[in-house]
Amino acid sequence: SVIVLTRMCKNTQSDLLCANRVEFTQLAADYKAVNLGQGFPDFSPPQFIQDAFCAALNGGPSMHQYTRAFGHPRLVKSLARFFSRTVGHEIDPLDDILVTVGAYQALFCAFQALIDDGDEVIIIEPFFDCYQPMALMAGGNAVYVPLRPGSAVLSSGDWVLSAEELTSKITPRTKAIVINTPNNPLGKVYQLEELQMIADLCVKHDLLCFSDEVYEWLTYDGAKHVKIASLPGMWERTVTIGSAGKTFSATGWKVGWAISSGNIIKHLKVVHQNSVYHCATAAQEAVACGFETEFELFGTPESYFHQLPAMLHHKRQKLASCLQSVGLQPIMPEGGYFMITDISSVKCDLNDESTKYESYDFRFVKWLTKEKGLATIPVSAFFSPEHSKEFDKYIRFCFVKENATLDAAENILKKWNQRE
C-alpha cells in the first residue's frame, strides 16, 4: 500500500494524552454532564475586547484580508511595548515576536524549529499534554522530571522540583527544558529560586528553555509570576509562549505568540511561514487594542489583568469549599485555571468491565461523568507512563466557570455525599 505513516506520525501514534482530552470532552457531551473538565471560561471576554473585535470587523477591507504573516503590525508593536516592561529587555516587534494560531502553534513552531533527531527534551511533570507528542514529532526524545509533593500537600507550592534530579537528567544530547508556570494542571507558580536554578543549568549546559506562560496573569494569594527570560543569560535562550485566549478569556480566537531573541524567532518563522502562514487579521487587531488598553491601566484596579484574577480567586475559593464540604482535600492552586484533588479516600464502585485495564483516575472520571453527571479530567494524563501510577489518585477541576456552573457541580457532589 502507498499509505504508509511517516516517522513523525509513527512516533506519536502510541501517544494517548491528546486523544484522551478529546475522549473526555465527547464523554461529557454524550452524558450532558456539568463540565468542569475543559479548560476554558463559559463566560464572555471583557466588553472592551469584544468592542475592539466588532470595531475591527467593521474597520474596512484590510481587516478582512491578509496582514503581515509573522504578526499584524499593530499587534506586534503592542506586544513589544507591553512585554519589554515585564521582561526587562527591549523587544524588537518585527524580529523578536511571532504571532501564531494560539499558544499551541507557538509551541509547535518552537519544537519543529529547534528540536532535531535524537535531541533530548526535559519535560517537567505534570505537563500540558501536547509537549510530549510535539517533542516526538520533531524527532526528539522526551525525558521526564516530576514535581513531587512535599510533607504538606495543601498548596501547589508544596510540590517541589529537585535540583539533583533535574541535573541528573542532563546529558550531552539534552537540547531544551520545558517549563509551564503557572502550571496546568497543578497550579504551581515557580518561585524565583526555582527559576534561577533552572536558568543556571540552562546557561551552564547551553540549553534552550521553552517557557509556557499562558496563565501568567492568573496568580493568587500573593504568588508572583516571574518570567525566566528576565533572568541573566536567559533572554537569548528562552522561547516565551503567550496566549490572548487565556489573557482576555477568548480562547476561541486562537491568537498566541512566541517571544525570544530574533536569532531564535527567525527559525520559528520558517515553520510558521511554511505551514499556517497567517493568523486572523481582525482577531489580531482586537488583541492589539486590548494590550494598548492594558498598557495604560496596568497595575490599577481598572486593569483586566487585576480584575480577572480577583474574580477567579473567589471562584477558586468556592470550588475548594465545595470539595472540602464533601470530604475531599483540594490542592490549592497558586495560579491558573485548575484545581486538583486527592480521590484516594472516595468510596465508589468502579467495576466496569470496559475500563478495568485503565488507571484508577481514568476509571473514576468516566464513572463520575456517566453516573453522577460531573465531568473532570484524570491527572495521570499529565504524567509520563513511567510516573503516571504515582499520581493516579488525583483528578482536575476547572473553576473558570460561571457561578451557576459551579453551583450545579456543588449540588451533584453534595447529593452524592448525602447518599454515601
Secondary structure, DSSP 8 states (H G I E B T S, - for coil): ------HHHHHHHT--HHHHHHHHHHHHHHTT-EE-SSSS-SS---HHHHHHHHHHHTS-GGGGS---TT--HHHHHHHHHHHHHHHTS---TTTSEEEESHHHHHHHHHHHHH--TT-EEEEEES--TTHHHHHHHTT-EEEEEE-EE-S--SBGGGEE--HHHHHHT--TTEEEEEEESS-TTT-----HHHHHHHHHHHHHHT-EEEEE-TTTT-B-TT-----GGGSTTTGGGEEEEEEHHHHTT-GGG--EEEE--HHHHHHHHHHHHTTT----HHHHHHHHHHHHHHHHHTTSTT-HHHHHHHHHHHHHHHHHHHHHHTT-EEEB-SBSSEEEEE-TT-------GGGTTS-HHHHHHHHIIIII-EE-EEGGGGS-HHHHGGGTTEEEEE--S-HHHHHHHHHHHHHHHHH-
